[in-house]
Amino acid sequence: MPKKKAEIIPGDVSCLLDLRDLKMLCSSCGEFTSHKRIVVPKPETAFGRLRYLCENCLLG
């Protein structure tokens, strides 16, 4: 039986995840995007709030 790859999604209070299709809410623009296309940058302070950014907001 082939092994399944576990997908790990960092989460905190501000993480909004639609469990039906695994889309996450971008912290910046408010659009739901596939969890595979969300980037979670390092918090600005130790133990700071996580931000979930779509590719458009990360680049722009």
C-alpha distance matrix in Angstrom:
0.0 3.9 6.5 9.3 12.7 15.3 18.6 21.7 24.9 28.1 30.2 33.6 36.2 36.8 33.2 33.0 29.5 29.0 25.8 25.7 25.2 24.9 28.3 30.5 34.3 36.0 38.5 41.1 41.2 39.6 37.3 33.7 31.3 27.6 26.2 25.0 28.6 30.2 31.5 32.5 35.3 36.5 38.9 42.6 43.3 41.5 39.5 40.7 39.3 36.3 36.8 34.3 35.5 34.5 35.0 38.4 39.8 38.4 40.2 43.2
3.9 0.0 3.8 6.5 9.5 12.6 15.7 18.9 22.2 25.4 27.7 31.3 34.1 34.4 30.8 30.7 27.3 27.0 24.1 24.1 23.1 22.6 25.7 27.8 31.6 33.0 35.6 38.0 38.2 36.8 34.5 31.0 28.4 24.6 23.2 21.7 25.3 26.9 28.2 29.3 32.0 33.3 35.9 39.5 40.4 38.7 37.0 38.0 36.6 33.5 33.8 31.2 32.3 31.2 31.5 35.0 36.4 34.9 36.5 39.7
6.5 3.8 0.0 3.8 6.5 9.3 12.6 15.6 19.0 22.0 24.4 28.0 30.9 31.4 27.9 28.1 24.8 25.0 22.1 22.7 21.7 20.6 23.8 25.5 29.2 30.6 32.9 35.5 36.0 34.6 32.5 29.1 26.5 22.8 20.9 19.6 23.3 24.5 25.5 26.2 28.9 30.0 32.5 36.2 36.9 35.1 33.3 34.5 33.3 30.2 30.8 28.4 29.7 29.0 29.5 33.1 34.1 32.5 34.4 37.5
9.3 6.5 3.8 0.0 3.8 6.3 9.4 12.6 15.7 19.0 21.3 24.9 27.6 28.0 24.4 24.4 21.1 21.2 18.4 19.1 18.0 16.8 20.0 21.7 25.5 27.0 29.4 32.0 32.4 30.9 28.8 25.3 22.9 19.2 17.3 16.2 20.0 21.1 22.4 23.2 26.2 27.5 29.9 33.5 34.4 32.8 30.9 31.8 30.3 27.1 27.6 25.0 26.3 25.6 26.3 29.8 30.8 29.4 31.5 34.4
12.7 9.5 6.5 3.8 0.0 3.8 6.4 9.6 12.9 16.0 18.7 22.4 25.4 25.5 22.0 22.4 19.4 20.0 17.7 18.8 17.2 15.4 18.2 19.5 23.2 24.3 26.6 29.1 29.7 28.5 26.6 23.3 20.7 17.1 14.8 13.4 17.1 18.1 19.0 19.8 22.6 23.9 26.4 30.0 31.0 29.5 27.8 28.6 27.2 24.0 24.4 22.0 23.2 22.7 23.2 26.9 27.7 26.1 28.2 31.2
15.3 12.6 9.3 6.3 3.8 0.0 3.8 6.4 9.8 12.8 15.2 18.9 21.8 22.2 18.8 19.4 16.6 17.6 15.3 17.1 15.9 13.6 16.4 17.3 20.9 22.2 24.1 26.9 27.8 26.3 24.8 21.6 19.3 16.0 13.2 12.6 16.3 16.5 17.3 17.5 20.5 21.6 23.7 27.5 28.2 26.6 24.6 25.5 24.1 21.0 21.7 19.6 21.3 21.3 22.3 25.9 26.3 24.8 27.3 30.1
18.6 15.7 12.6 9.4 6.4 3.8 0.0 3.8 6.5 9.9 12.5 16.2 19.1 19.1 15.6 16.3 13.6 14.9 13.3 15.2 13.7 10.8 13.2 13.7 17.3 18.4 20.4 23.1 24.0 22.7 21.2 18.1 15.8 12.6 9.6 9.2 12.8 12.8 13.7 14.1 17.2 18.7 20.8 24.5 25.6 24.4 22.4 22.8 21.1 17.8 18.2 15.9 17.5 17.5 18.7 22.3 22.6 21.2 23.8 26.5
21.7 18.9 15.6 12.6 9.6 6.4 3.8 0.0 3.8 6.5 9.3 13.0 16.2 16.4 13.3 14.7 12.7 14.9 13.7 16.4 15.2 11.7 13.6 13.1 16.2 17.2 18.5 21.4 22.9 21.6 20.7 17.9 16.0 13.5 9.9 10.3 13.2 12.1 12.3 11.7 14.8 15.8 17.6 21.3 22.1 20.8 18.7 19.2 17.7 14.6 15.6 13.8 16.1 16.8 18.4 21.9 21.5 20.0 22.9 25.6
24.9 22.2 19.0 15.7 12.9 9.8 6.5 3.8 0.0 3.8 6.2 9.9 13.0 12.8 9.6 11.2 9.7 12.4 12.1 15.1 13.8 10.0 11.1 9.9 12.7 13.7 14.8 17.9 19.4 18.0 17.5 14.9 13.4 11.6 7.8 9.3 11.5 9.6 10.0 9.1 12.5 13.8 15.2 19.0 20.0 19.0 16.7 16.7 14.7 11.5 12.2 10.4 12.9 14.1 16.2 19.4 18.7 17.5 20.7 23.0
28.1 25.4 22.0 19.0 16.0 12.8 9.9 6.5 3.8 0.0 3.8 7.1 10.6 10.8 8.4 11.2 10.9 14.3 14.5 17.8 16.8 13.0 13.5 11.2 13.1 13.6 13.8 17.0 19.1 17.9 18.2 16.2 15.2 14.2 10.5 12.1 13.5 10.7 10.1 7.8 10.6 11.2 12.0 15.8 16.4 15.3 12.9 13.0 11.3 8.4 10.0 9.4 12.5 14.6 16.9 19.8 18.4 17.0 20.5 22.6
30.2 27.7 24.4 21.3 18.7 15.2 12.5 9.3 6.2 3.8 0.0 3.8 7.0 7.7 5.6 8.6 9.2 12.8 13.3 16.9 16.6 12.9 13.1 10.5 11.8 12.8 12.5 16.1 18.2 16.5 17.2 15.4 15.3 14.9 11.6 14.1 15.2 12.1 12.0 9.5 12.3 12.7 12.5 16.0 16.4 15.5 12.5 12.2 9.8 7.7 9.5 9.3 13.0 15.3 18.2 20.6 18.8 18.1 21.8 23.3
33.6 31.3 28.0 24.9 22.4 18.9 16.2 13.0 9.9 7.1 3.8 0.0 3.8 5.5 5.5 9.0 10.8 14.5 15.4 19.0 19.1 15.7 15.4 12.4 12.6 13.5 12.2 15.8 18.3 16.5 18.0 16.7 17.3 17.6 14.6 17.4 18.0 14.5 14.2 11.2 13.3 13.2 11.8 15.0 14.9 14.1 10.7 10.2 7.6 6.9 9.3 10.3 14.1 16.9 20.0 21.9 19.6 19.2 23.0 24.1
36.2 34.1 30.9 27.6 25.4 21.8 19.1 16.2 13.0 10.6 7.0 3.8 0.0 3.8 5.6 8.2 11.0 14.3 15.7 19.2 19.7 16.7 16.1 12.9 12.4 13.7 11.9 15.5 17.7 15.6 17.5 16.6 18.0 18.8 16.4 19.6 19.9 16.4 16.5 13.8 15.8 15.9 13.9 16.5 16.4 16.1 12.6 11.5 8.5 8.8 10.5 11.7 15.3 18.0 21.4 22.8 20.4 20.6 24.4 24.9
36.8 34.4 31.4 28.0 25.5 22.2 19.1 16.4 12.8 10.8 7.7 5.5 3.8 0.0 3.8 6.4 9.7 13.1 15.3 18.4 18.4 15.5 14.1 10.6 9.2 10.1 8.1 11.7 13.9 11.9 14.1 13.6 15.1 16.5 14.6 17.8 17.4 13.9 14.2 11.9 13.9 14.7 12.9 15.3 16.0 16.5 13.6 11.5 7.8 7.4 7.8 8.7 12.1 14.8 18.3 19.4 16.8 17.4 21.1 21.4
33.2 30.8 27.9 24.4 22.0 18.8 15.6 13.3 9.6 8.4 5.6 5.5 5.6 3.8 0.0 3.8 6.3 10.0 11.9 15.2 14.9 11.8 10.7 7.4 7.3 8.9 8.4 12.2 13.9 11.6 12.8 11.4 12.4 13.3 11.1 14.4 14.6 11.3 12.2 10.5 13.3 14.7 13.8 16.8 17.8 18.0 15.1 13.5 10.0 8.1 8.1 7.4 10.9 13.0 16.6 18.2 16.2 16.7 20.4 21.1
33.0 30.7 28.1 24.4 22.4 19.4 16.3 14.7 11.2 11.2 8.6 9.0 8.2 6.4 3.8 0.0 3.8 6.8 9.4 12.2 12.2 9.8 8.4 5.7 5.5 8.6 9.2 12.6 13.2 10.2 10.8 8.9 10.8 11.8 10.6 14.3 14.4 11.8 13.7 13.0 16.1 18.0 17.3 20.2 21.4 21.7 18.8 17.1 13.5 11.6 10.9 9.2 11.9 13.1 16.8 18.1 16.7 17.8 21.2 21.7
29.5 27.3 24.8 21.1 19.4 16.6 13.6 12.7 9.7 10.9 9.2 10.8 11.0 9.7 6.3 3.8 0.0 3.8 5.9 8.9 8.8 6.2 5.7 4.5 6.6 10.0 11.7 14.9 15.1 12.1 11.5 8.5 9.5 9.5 8.3 12.1 13.0 11.1 13.7 13.5 17.1 19.2 19.2 22.4 23.7 23.8 20.9 19.6 16.2 13.8 13.0 10.6 12.9 13.3 16.7 18.5 17.8 18.6 21.9 22.8
29.0 27.0 25.0 21.2 20.0 17.6 14.9 14.9 12.4 14.3 12.8 14.5 14.3 13.1 10.0 6.8 3.8 0.0 3.8 5.5 6.1 5.2 5.2 6.4 8.4 12.0 14.3 17.1 16.4 13.2 11.8 8.4 9.7 9.5 9.5 13.1 14.2 13.2 16.3 16.8 20.4 22.8 22.9 26.0 27.5 27.6 24.7 23.3 19.9 17.5 16.4 13.7 15.4 15.0 18.2 19.8 19.6 20.8 23.8 24.6
25.8 24.1 22.1 18.4 17.7 15.3 13.3 13.7 12.1 14.5 13.3 15.4 15.7 15.3 11.9 9.4 5.9 3.8 0.0 3.8 5.6 5.0 7.3 9.0 11.8 15.2 17.4 20.4 20.0 16.9 15.4 11.8 12.3 11.0 10.4 13.6 15.5 15.0 17.9 18.3 22.0 24.2 24.5 27.9 29.1 28.7 25.7 24.9 21.7 19.2 18.7 16.0 18.0 17.6 20.5 22.5 22.6 23.3 26.3 27.5
25.7 24.1 22.7 19.1 18.8 17.1 15.2 16.4 15.1 17.8 16.9 19.0 19.2 18.4 15.2 12.2 8.9 5.5 3.8 0.0 3.8 6.0 8.1 10.9 13.5 16.9 19.5 22.1 21.0 18.0 15.9 12.2 12.7 11.2 11.8 14.5 16.4 16.6 19.9 20.9 24.6 27.1 27.6 30.9 32.4 32.1 29.2 28.3 25.0 22.4 21.5 18.5 19.9 18.8 21.4 23.2 23.8 24.8 27.4 28.5
25.2 23.1 21.7 18.0 17.2 15.9 13.7 15.2 13.8 16.8 16.6 19.1 19.7 18.4 14.9 12.2 8.8 6.1 5.6 3.8 0.0 3.8 5.6 9.2 12.1 15.0 18.1 20.3 19.2 16.6 14.0 10.2 9.7 7.8 9.0 11.3 13.0 13.8 17.3 18.8 22.5 25.3 26.2 29.5 31.3 31.3 28.7 27.5 24.3 21.4 20.0 16.6 17.5 15.9 18.3 20.1 21.1 22.0 24.3 25.6
24.9 22.6 20.6 16.8 15.4 13.6 10.8 11.7 10.0 13.0 12.9 15.7 16.7 15.5 11.8 9.8 6.2 5.2 5.0 6.0 3.8 0.0 3.8 6.5 10.0 12.7 15.6 18.2 17.6 15.2 13.1 9.3 8.5 6.3 5.9 8.8 10.8 10.9 14.1 15.3 19.0 21.6 22.6 26.0 27.6 27.5 25.0 24.0 20.9 17.8 16.7 13.4 14.7 13.7 16.2 18.5 19.0 19.5 22.2 23.7
28.3 25.7 23.8 20.0 18.2 16.4 13.2 13.6 11.1 13.5 13.1 15.4 16.1 14.1 10.7 8.4 5.7 5.2 7.3 8.1 5.6 3.8 0.0 3.8 6.8 9.4 12.6 14.8 14.0 11.6 9.3 5.6 5.0 4.3 5.2 8.5 9.1 8.9 12.4 13.9 17.5 20.5 21.3 24.3 26.3 26.7 24.4 22.8 19.5 16.5 14.7 11.2 12.0 10.7 13.5 15.3 15.8 16.7 19.3 20.5
30.5 27.8 25.5 21.7 19.5 17.3 13.7 13.1 9.9 11.2 10.5 12.4 12.9 10.6 7.4 5.7 4.5 6.4 9.0 10.9 9.2 6.5 3.8 0.0 3.8 6.4 9.1 11.8 11.6 9.3 8.1 5.2 5.4 6.2 5.6 9.2 9.1 7.3 10.3 11.1 14.6 17.4 17.8 20.8 22.8 23.3 21.0 19.2 15.9 12.9 11.0 7.8 9.1 8.9 12.3 14.0 13.6 14.5 17.6 18.6
34.3 31.6 29.2 25.5 23.2 20.9 17.3 16.2 12.7 13.1 11.8 12.6 12.4 9.2 7.3 5.5 6.6 8.4 11.8 13.5 12.1 10.0 6.8 3.8 0.0 3.8 6.2 8.7 8.4 5.7 5.6 4.4 6.4 8.9 8.9 12.2 11.0 8.7 11.2 11.7 14.6 17.4 17.2 19.7 21.9 22.9 20.7 18.4 14.8 12.3 9.9 7.1 8.2 8.4 12.2 12.9 11.9 13.5 16.6 16.9
36.0 33.0 30.6 27.0 24.3 22.2 18.4 17.2 13.7 13.6 12.8 13.5 13.7 10.1 8.9 8.6 10.0 12.0 15.2 16.9 15.0 12.7 9.4 6.4 3.8 0.0 3.8 5.4 5.8 4.9 5.5 6.2 7.0 9.9 9.9 12.3 10.1 7.5 9.2 9.9 12.2 15.2 15.2 17.3 19.9 21.4 19.8 17.1 13.7 11.2 7.9 5.2 4.9 5.7 9.4 9.8 8.2 10.0 13.1 13.2
38.5 35.6 32.9 29.4 26.6 24.1 20.4 18.5 14.8 13.8 12.5 12.2 11.9 8.1 8.4 9.2 11.7 14.3 17.4 19.5 18.1 15.6 12.6 9.1 6.2 3.8 0.0 3.8 6.2 5.9 8.3 9.6 10.8 13.5 12.9 15.3 13.3 10.0 10.5 9.9 11.4 13.9 13.0 14.6 17.1 18.9 17.3 14.2 10.9 9.1 5.8 5.2 5.9 8.3 11.7 11.8 9.0 10.6 13.9 13.6
41.1 38.0 35.5 32.0 29.1 26.9 23.1 21.4 17.9 17.0 16.1 15.8 15.5 11.7 12.2 12.6 14.9 17.1 20.4 22.1 20.3 18.2 14.8 11.8 8.7 5.4 3.8 0.0 3.8 5.9 8.3 10.8 11.9 15.0 15.0 16.9 14.1 11.4 11.6 11.8 12.5 15.2 14.4 15.3 18.3 20.7 19.7 16.3 13.3 11.8 8.2 7.8 6.5 8.2 10.8 9.7 6.6 9.0 11.8 10.6
41.2 38.2 36.0 32.4 29.7 27.8 24.0 22.9 19.4 19.1 18.2 18.3 17.7 13.9 13.9 13.2 15.1 16.4 20.0 21.0 19.2 17.6 14.0 11.6 8.4 5.8 6.2 3.8 0.0 3.8 5.7 9.0 10.5 14.1 15.1 16.9 14.0 12.1 13.4 14.3 15.5 18.5 18.1 19.1 22.1 24.4 23.2 19.9 16.8 15.1 11.4 10.1 8.3 8.2 10.7 8.9 7.1 10.4 12.5 11.0
39.6 36.8 34.6 30.9 28.5 26.3 22.7 21.6 18.0 17.9 16.5 16.5 15.6 11.9 11.6 10.2 12.1 13.2 16.9 18.0 16.6 15.2 11.6 9.3 5.7 4.9 5.9 5.9 3.8 0.0 3.8 6.6 9.3 12.9 13.8 16.4 14.1 12.1 14.0 14.7 16.6 19.5 18.8 20.3 22.9 24.8 23.1 20.0 16.5 14.8 11.6 9.8 9.3 9.3 12.6 11.6 10.1 13.1 15.6 14.5
37.3 34.5 32.5 28.8 26.6 24.8 21.2 20.7 17.5 18.2 17.2 18.0 17.5 14.1 12.8 10.8 11.5 11.8 15.4 15.9 14.0 13.1 9.3 8.1 5.6 5.5 8.3 8.3 5.7 3.8 0.0 3.8 6.3 10.0 11.8 14.1 11.9 10.8 13.5 15.0 17.4 20.6 20.7 22.5 25.2 26.9 25.1 22.4 18.9 16.6 13.3 10.6 9.5 8.1 11.1 10.4 10.2 13.1 15.2 14.6
33.7 31.0 29.1 25.3 23.3 21.6 18.1 17.9 14.9 16.2 15.4 16.7 16.6 13.6 11.4 8.9 8.5 8.4 11.8 12.2 10.2 9.3 5.6 5.2 4.4 6.2 9.6 10.8 9.0 6.6 3.8 0.0 3.8 7.0 8.9 11.6 10.2 9.5 12.8 14.4 17.4 20.6 20.9 23.3 25.7 26.9 24.9 22.5 19.0 16.3 13.6 10.4 10.1 8.5 11.7 12.1 12.3 14.4 16.8 17.0
31.3 28.4 26.5 22.9 20.7 19.3 15.8 16.0 13.4 15.2 15.3 17.3 18.0 15.1 12.4 10.8 9.5 9.7 12.3 12.7 9.7 8.5 5.0 5.4 6.4 7.0 10.8 11.9 10.5 9.3 6.3 3.8 0.0 3.8 6.2 8.2 6.6 6.8 10.5 12.8 15.9 19.3 20.4 22.9 25.6 26.6 24.8 22.7 19.5 16.3 13.6 9.9 9.1 6.6 9.2 10.5 11.5 12.8 15.0 15.9
27.6 24.6 22.8 19.2 17.1 16.0 12.6 13.5 11.6 14.2 14.9 17.6 18.8 16.5 13.3 11.8 9.5 9.5 11.0 11.2 7.8 6.3 4.3 6.2 8.9 9.9 13.5 15.0 14.1 12.9 10.0 7.0 3.8 0.0 3.8 5.3 5.4 6.8 10.5 13.0 16.4 19.7 21.1 24.1 26.5 27.1 25.2 23.6 20.7 17.2 15.1 11.3 10.9 8.7 10.5 12.8 14.1 14.6 16.7 18.3
26.2 23.2 20.9 17.3 14.8 13.2 9.6 9.9 7.8 10.5 11.6 14.6 16.4 14.6 11.1 10.6 8.3 9.5 10.4 11.8 9.0 5.9 5.2 5.6 8.9 9.9 12.9 15.0 15.1 13.8 11.8 8.9 6.2 3.8 0.0 3.8 5.4 5.3 8.5 10.3 13.9 16.9 18.5 21.7 23.8 24.0 22.1 20.8 18.1 14.5 13.0 9.4 10.1 9.0 11.1 14.0 14.5 14.3 16.9 18.9
25.0 21.7 19.6 16.2 13.4 12.6 9.2 10.3 9.3 12.1 14.1 17.4 19.6 17.8 14.4 14.3 12.1 13.1 13.6 14.5 11.3 8.8 8.5 9.2 12.2 12.3 15.3 16.9 16.9 16.4 14.1 11.6 8.2 5.3 3.8 0.0 3.8 5.7 8.2 10.9 14.1 17.1 19.4 22.5 24.8 25.0 23.5 22.5 20.2 16.4 14.8 11.4 11.2 9.6 10.3 13.7 14.8 13.9 16.0 18.6
28.6 25.3 23.3 20.0 17.1 16.3 12.8 13.2 11.5 13.5 15.2 18.0 19.9 17.4 14.6 14.4 13.0 14.2 15.5 16.4 13.0 10.8 9.1 9.1 11.0 10.1 13.3 14.1 14.0 14.1 11.9 10.2 6.6 5.4 5.4 3.8 0.0 3.8 6.6 10.0 12.8 16.3 18.4 21.2 23.9 24.6 23.5 21.9 19.5 15.8 13.5 9.9 8.6 6.2 6.6 9.9 11.3 10.6 12.5 14.9
30.2 26.9 24.5 21.1 18.1 16.5 12.8 12.1 9.6 10.7 12.1 14.5 16.4 13.9 11.3 11.8 11.1 13.2 15.0 16.6 13.8 10.9 8.9 7.3 8.7 7.5 10.0 11.4 12.1 12.1 10.8 9.5 6.8 6.8 5.3 5.7 3.8 0.0 3.8 6.7 9.7 13.2 14.9 17.7 20.4 21.2 19.9 18.2 15.7 12.0 9.7 6.2 5.5 4.8 6.7 9.8 9.9 9.1 11.9 14.1
31.5 28.2 25.5 22.4 19.0 17.3 13.7 12.3 10.0 10.1 12.0 14.2 16.5 14.2 12.2 13.7 13.7 16.3 17.9 19.9 17.3 14.1 12.4 10.3 11.2 9.2 10.5 11.6 13.4 14.0 13.5 12.8 10.5 10.5 8.5 8.2 6.6 3.8 0.0 3.8 6.2 9.7 11.9 14.7 17.4 18.2 17.5 15.8 13.9 10.2 8.2 5.9 5.2 6.3 7.2 10.5 9.7 7.6 10.7 13.3
32.5 29.3 26.2 23.2 19.8 17.5 14.1 11.7 9.1 7.8 9.5 11.2 13.8 11.9 10.5 13.0 13.5 16.8 18.3 20.9 18.8 15.3 13.9 11.1 11.7 9.9 9.9 11.8 14.3 14.7 15.0 14.4 12.8 13.0 10.3 10.9 10.0 6.7 3.8 0.0 3.8 6.7 8.5 11.7 14.0 14.6 13.7 12.2 10.5 6.8 5.8 5.0 6.4 9.0 10.6 13.3 11.5 9.5 13.0 15.2
35.3 32.0 28.9 26.2 22.6 20.5 17.2 14.8 12.5 10.6 12.3 13.3 15.8 13.9 13.3 16.1 17.1 20.4 22.0 24.6 22.5 19.0 17.5 14.6 14.6 12.2 11.4 12.5 15.5 16.6 17.4 17.4 15.9 16.4 13.9 14.1 12.8 9.7 6.2 3.8 0.0 3.8 6.3 8.8 11.6 12.7 12.7 11.0 10.3 7.4 6.7 7.5 8.0 10.9 11.6 13.9 11.7 9.0 12.2 14.3
36.5 33.3 30.0 27.5 23.9 21.6 18.7 15.8 13.8 11.2 12.7 13.2 15.9 14.7 14.7 18.0 19.2 22.8 24.2 27.1 25.3 21.6 20.5 17.4 17.4 15.2 13.9 15.2 18.5 19.5 20.6 20.6 19.3 19.7 16.9 17.1 16.3 13.2 9.7 6.7 3.8 0.0 3.8 6.5 8.5 9.2 9.8 8.7 9.3 7.4 8.4 10.3 11.5 14.6 15.4 17.6 15.1 12.5 15.4 17.3
38.9 35.9 32.5 29.9 26.4 23.7 20.8 17.6 15.2 12.0 12.5 11.8 13.9 12.9 13.8 17.3 19.2 22.9 24.5 27.6 26.2 22.6 21.3 17.8 17.2 15.2 13.0 14.4 18.1 18.8 20.7 20.9 20.4 21.1 18.5 19.4 18.4 14.9 11.9 8.5 6.3 3.8 0.0 3.8 5.5 6.8 7.2 5.2 6.1 5.7 7.5 10.6 12.3 15.9 17.3 18.9 15.9 13.9 17.1 18.3
42.6 39.5 36.2 33.5 30.0 27.5 24.5 21.3 19.0 15.8 16.0 15.0 16.5 15.3 16.8 20.2 22.4 26.0 27.9 30.9 29.5 26.0 24.3 20.8 19.7 17.3 14.6 15.3 19.1 20.3 22.5 23.3 22.9 24.1 21.7 22.5 21.2 17.7 14.7 11.7 8.8 6.5 3.8 0.0 3.8 7.0 8.7 6.3 8.1 8.8 9.9 13.2 14.3 17.9 19.0 20.0 16.8 14.9 17.6 18.3
43.3 40.4 36.9 34.4 31.0 28.2 25.6 22.1 20.0 16.4 16.4 14.9 16.4 16.0 17.8 21.4 23.7 27.5 29.1 32.4 31.3 27.6 26.3 22.8 21.9 19.9 17.1 18.3 22.1 22.9 25.2 25.7 25.6 26.5 23.8 24.8 23.9 20.4 17.4 14.0 11.6 8.5 5.5 3.8 0.0 3.8 6.2 4.9 8.2 10.0 12.2 15.7 17.4 21.0 22.4 23.6 20.3 18.5 21.4 22.1
41.5 38.7 35.1 32.8 29.5 26.6 24.4 20.8 19.0 15.3 15.5 14.1 16.1 16.5 18.0 21.7 23.8 27.6 28.7 32.1 31.3 27.5 26.7 23.3 22.9 21.4 18.9 20.7 24.4 24.8 26.9 26.9 26.6 27.1 24.0 25.0 24.6 21.2 18.2 14.6 12.7 9.2 6.8 7.0 3.8 0.0 3.8 5.3 9.0 10.6 13.6 16.8 19.0 22.6 24.0 25.8 22.7 20.7 23.7 24.9
39.5 37.0 33.3 30.9 27.8 24.6 22.4 18.7 16.7 12.9 12.5 10.7 12.6 13.6 15.1 18.8 20.9 24.7 25.7 29.2 28.7 25.0 24.4 21.0 20.7 19.8 17.3 19.7 23.2 23.1 25.1 24.9 24.8 25.2 22.1 23.5 23.5 19.9 17.5 13.7 12.7 9.8 7.2 8.7 6.2 3.8 0.0 3.8 6.7 8.7 12.2 15.3 18.0 21.7 23.6 25.4 22.4 20.8 24.2 25.3
40.7 38.0 34.5 31.8 28.6 25.5 22.8 19.2 16.7 13.0 12.2 10.2 11.5 11.5 13.5 17.1 19.6 23.3 24.9 28.3 27.5 24.0 22.8 19.2 18.4 17.1 14.2 16.3 19.9 20.0 22.4 22.5 22.7 23.6 20.8 22.5 21.9 18.2 15.8 12.2 11.0 8.7 5.2 6.3 4.9 5.3 3.8 0.0 3.8 6.4 9.4 12.9 15.5 19.2 21.3 22.6 19.4 18.1 21.5 22.2
39.3 36.6 33.3 30.3 27.2 24.1 21.1 17.7 14.7 11.3 9.8 7.6 8.5 7.8 10.0 13.5 16.2 19.9 21.7 25.0 24.3 20.9 19.5 15.9 14.8 13.7 10.9 13.3 16.8 16.5 18.9 19.0 19.5 20.7 18.1 20.2 19.5 15.7 13.9 10.5 10.3 9.3 6.1 8.1 8.2 9.0 6.7 3.8 0.0 3.8 6.6 10.0 12.9 16.5 19.1 20.3 17.1 16.4 20.0 20.6
36.3 33.5 30.2 27.1 24.0 21.0 17.8 14.6 11.5 8.4 7.7 6.9 8.8 7.4 8.1 11.6 13.8 17.5 19.2 22.4 21.4 17.8 16.5 12.9 12.3 11.2 9.1 11.8 15.1 14.8 16.6 16.3 16.3 17.2 14.5 16.4 15.8 12.0 10.2 6.8 7.4 7.4 5.7 8.8 10.0 10.6 8.7 6.4 3.8 0.0 3.8 6.7 9.8 13.3 15.8 17.5 14.7 13.7 17.4 18.4
36.8 33.8 30.8 27.6 24.4 21.7 18.2 15.6 12.2 10.0 9.5 9.3 10.5 7.8 8.1 10.9 13.0 16.4 18.7 21.5 20.0 16.7 14.7 11.0 9.9 7.9 5.8 8.2 11.4 11.6 13.3 13.6 13.6 15.1 13.0 14.8 13.5 9.7 8.2 5.8 6.7 8.4 7.5 9.9 12.2 13.6 12.2 9.4 6.6 3.8 0.0 3.8 6.3 10.0 12.6 13.9 11.0 10.5 14.2 15.0
34.3 31.2 28.4 25.0 22.0 19.6 15.9 13.8 10.4 9.4 9.3 10.3 11.7 8.7 7.4 9.2 10.6 13.7 16.0 18.5 16.6 13.4 11.2 7.8 7.1 5.2 5.2 7.8 10.1 9.8 10.6 10.4 9.9 11.3 9.4 11.4 9.9 6.2 5.9 5.0 7.5 10.3 10.6 13.2 15.7 16.8 15.3 12.9 10.0 6.7 3.8 0.0 3.8 6.9 9.9 11.7 9.5 9.3 13.0 14.1
35.5 32.3 29.7 26.3 23.2 21.3 17.5 16.1 12.9 12.5 13.0 14.1 15.3 12.1 10.9 11.9 12.9 15.4 18.0 19.9 17.5 14.7 12.0 9.1 8.2 4.9 5.9 6.5 8.3 9.3 9.5 10.1 9.1 10.9 10.1 11.2 8.6 5.5 5.2 6.4 8.0 11.5 12.3 14.3 17.4 19.0 18.0 15.5 12.9 9.8 6.3 3.8 0.0 3.8 6.5 7.9 5.9 5.8 9.4 10.6
34.5 31.2 29.0 25.6 22.7 21.3 17.5 16.8 14.1 14.6 15.3 16.9 18.0 14.8 13.0 13.1 13.3 15.0 17.6 18.8 15.9 13.7 10.7 8.9 8.4 5.7 8.3 8.2 8.2 9.3 8.1 8.5 6.6 8.7 9.0 9.6 6.2 4.8 6.3 9.0 10.9 14.6 15.9 17.9 21.0 22.6 21.7 19.2 16.5 13.3 10.0 6.9 3.8 0.0 3.8 5.5 5.5 6.2 8.8 10.0
35.0 31.5 29.5 26.3 23.2 22.3 18.7 18.4 16.2 16.9 18.2 20.0 21.4 18.3 16.6 16.8 16.7 18.2 20.5 21.4 18.3 16.2 13.5 12.3 12.2 9.4 11.7 10.8 10.7 12.6 11.1 11.7 9.2 10.5 11.1 10.3 6.6 6.7 7.2 10.6 11.6 15.4 17.3 19.0 22.4 24.0 23.6 21.3 19.1 15.8 12.6 9.9 6.5 3.8 0.0 3.8 5.6 5.1 6.2 8.4
38.4 35.0 33.1 29.8 26.9 25.9 22.3 21.9 19.4 19.8 20.6 21.9 22.8 19.4 18.2 18.1 18.5 19.8 22.5 23.2 20.1 18.5 15.3 14.0 12.9 9.8 11.8 9.7 8.9 11.6 10.4 12.1 10.5 12.8 14.0 13.7 9.9 9.8 10.5 13.3 13.9 17.6 18.9 20.0 23.6 25.8 25.4 22.6 20.3 17.5 13.9 11.7 7.9 5.5 3.8 0.0 3.8 5.5 5.4 5.8
39.8 36.4 34.1 30.8 27.7 26.3 22.6 21.5 18.7 18.4 18.8 19.6 20.4 16.8 16.2 16.7 17.8 19.6 22.6 23.8 21.1 19.0 15.8 13.6 11.9 8.2 9.0 6.6 7.1 10.1 10.2 12.3 11.5 14.1 14.5 14.8 11.3 9.9 9.7 11.5 11.7 15.1 15.9 16.8 20.3 22.7 22.4 19.4 17.1 14.7 11.0 9.5 5.9 5.5 5.6 3.8 0.0 3.8 5.5 5.0
38.4 34.9 32.5 29.4 26.1 24.8 21.2 20.0 17.5 17.0 18.1 19.2 20.6 17.4 16.7 17.8 18.6 20.8 23.3 24.8 22.0 19.5 16.7 14.5 13.5 10.0 10.6 9.0 10.4 13.1 13.1 14.4 12.8 14.6 14.3 13.9 10.6 9.1 7.6 9.5 9.0 12.5 13.9 14.9 18.5 20.7 20.8 18.1 16.4 13.7 10.5 9.3 5.8 6.2 5.1 5.5 3.8 0.0 3.8 5.7
40.2 36.5 34.4 31.5 28.2 27.3 23.8 22.9 20.7 20.5 21.8 23.0 24.4 21.1 20.4 21.2 21.9 23.8 26.3 27.4 24.3 22.2 19.3 17.6 16.6 13.1 13.9 11.8 12.5 15.6 15.2 16.8 15.0 16.7 16.9 16.0 12.5 11.9 10.7 13.0 12.2 15.4 17.1 17.6 21.4 23.7 24.2 21.5 20.0 17.4 14.2 13.0 9.4 8.8 6.2 5.4 5.5 3.8 0.0 3.8
43.2 39.7 37.5 34.4 31.2 30.1 26.5 25.6 23.0 22.6 23.3 24.1 24.9 21.4 21.1 21.7 22.8 24.6 27.5 28.5 25.6 23.7 20.5 18.6 16.9 13.2 13.6 10.6 11.0 14.5 14.6 17.0 15.9 18.3 18.9 18.6 14.9 14.1 13.3 15.2 14.3 17.3 18.3 18.3 22.1 24.9 25.3 22.2 20.6 18.4 15.0 14.1 10.6 10.0 8.4 5.8 5.0 5.7 3.8 0.0
